[in-house]
Amino acid sequence: SMPEIGIYARVSTTDQDPERQLNELREFVENTYDEPAIHAYADIISGTETDRGEEYQRLRSDIED
C-alpha cells in the first residue's frame, strides 16, 4: 500500500516562504519511499511565540487518525 507521509515546515515571518522547505522535504520523501502520498503542513509563527501553529495542530490530529 502507498505510504502516507506528513511533512511540516515553519517560517517566522510572512517575508519567508515555507515552500522551499516543503520542496526539500518532498524531494527527500520521494527519494526515500515508493510512491508516497505526501501531506504538507506549514505555519508562519514568530520565534518568540510559544504556541504551536494551527497547521502543526492539524498535523498532530491527522496522524492520530
C-alpha positions in Angstrom: 0.0 0.0 0.0 1.0 3.6 -0.6 2.9 5.1 2.4 1.2 8.3 3.7 3.8 10.9 4.8 3.2 14.2 6.5 5.8 17.0 6.0 5.9 20.2 8.1 7.6 23.5 7.6 7.6 26.6 9.8 8.8 30.1 9.0 8.8 33.0 11.4 7.7 35.9 9.1 5.5 36.4 6.2 8.6 37.5 4.2 9.7 33.9 4.3 8.3 31.2 2.1 7.8 27.7 3.6 7.7 26.3 0.1 11.4 25.9 -0.2 11.5 23.8 3.0 8.5 21.8 1.8 10.1 21.2 -1.6 13.3 19.9 0.1 11.2 17.6 2.3 9.1 16.4 -0.7 12.3 15.5 -2.6 13.6 13.6 0.5 10.4 11.7 0.9 10.1 10.8 -2.8 13.7 9.5 -2.8 13.1 7.5 0.4 9.6 6.0 -0.1 8.0 4.2 -3.1 5.1 6.4 -4.5 4.3 8.2 -1.2 1.1 10.2 -0.6 2.6 13.4 0.8 0.5 15.7 3.0 2.1 19.1 3.5 1.6 21.4 6.5 3.1 24.9 7.0 2.9 27.6 9.7 4.1 31.1 10.0 5.0 31.7 13.6 7.5 34.1 15.1 10.3 32.7 17.1 9.0 34.4 20.3 5.6 32.7 20.2 5.4 29.6 22.3 2.1 28.4 20.8 2.2 25.7 18.2 0.6 26.7 14.9 -2.7 25.7 13.6 -1.2 23.6 10.9 1.0 21.8 13.5 -2.1 21.0 15.4 -3.8 19.8 12.3 -0.9 17.5 11.5 -1.0 16.1 15.1 -4.7 15.5 14.8 -4.3 13.9 11.3 -1.6 11.5 12.4 -3.7 10.4 15.5 -6.4 9.4 13.0 
